Amino acid sequence: MEPQCHASSPRRDPAADKPGLRARAEIDKLLAILRKIAGGATEDVLLDAYLTLKKMGIKAAIVYAADTLAYGETLVAIGRK
């Protein structure tokens, strides 16, 4: 007998168990935020577009970009609590 899928079953995030994928997704989100800032998006527009984003996250994206340019490498924090 095959297991049945129920519509009410929560979907698992495939990146949840794979730190590399999760880190890549976070980098992609940072890049999207930076591109929107470069395009003239205001803080309010960004906060409306990304419901889980906080003001500190916008600043973190800018710092990430500055550090990446300054040090020529990508730094990723994984498993922060």
N, C-alpha and C positions, 0 to 999 in steps of 0.2 A: 504494500500500500504506500503510495507516495504522500509526502507531507503536503498539507494544504496551506495556501497563503491566504491570509485574511486581510481585507482592506484596512482594518483597524490596526494592523501590526505596524509598529514604528519602523521606519527605514533606517538602516545603519549607514553612517557616513563612511565610505570606503577609506578615507584618509585617516580616520580616527585611530586605527591600529598601525599606521605606517607613518612614522615621524618624518620621513623624507617627503612624502606627499603633502603632509600637513604643513611643513615648512615651505614647500613650493607654493602652496595655496596662499599662505600668509604673505610671501614675497609678491605674488601676483596681485594681491589686494593692495599692498603698499604701492606697487607701481601704478595701479589704476588710480589711487588717491593722488599720487604725485602728478600724474598726467592731468587729472581734473584741476588740480591747483595751478598747473602751468597754463591750462586753458581758461583760467580766470574764475574757477568755482570758489565761492565763499565758504567759510566754515559752516554756515547754516545749511547750504546746499549739500555739502558733504555729510553732515549729520543726518539730514533727511534721506539721503541716498543709501547710507549704510546705517541701519537702525541700531546695530550693536557698537558702532564707533563712538568713541568719546573724544573730547577735545584733546586729551593727552595722546590719543592714538594718531591724531593729525600731526601733532608736534613730533611724535616718535617716527612717523614716516619721513618727515623732513630731516630729522637727525640721522636716520638710517641712510638717506641719500647722501648727506654731507659726509658721513663716516665712510661710506663706500667709495666716494670720490677721493677723499683724503688719504685713505689707507689702501685703496686699490684692491680691496677684497670684500667679500660678502660675509657678514657676521649674522648668524641666526641663533636666537635663543630658543632652545627646545626644553619643554618640561618645566617651565617657570611656574611657580605657585604663588 
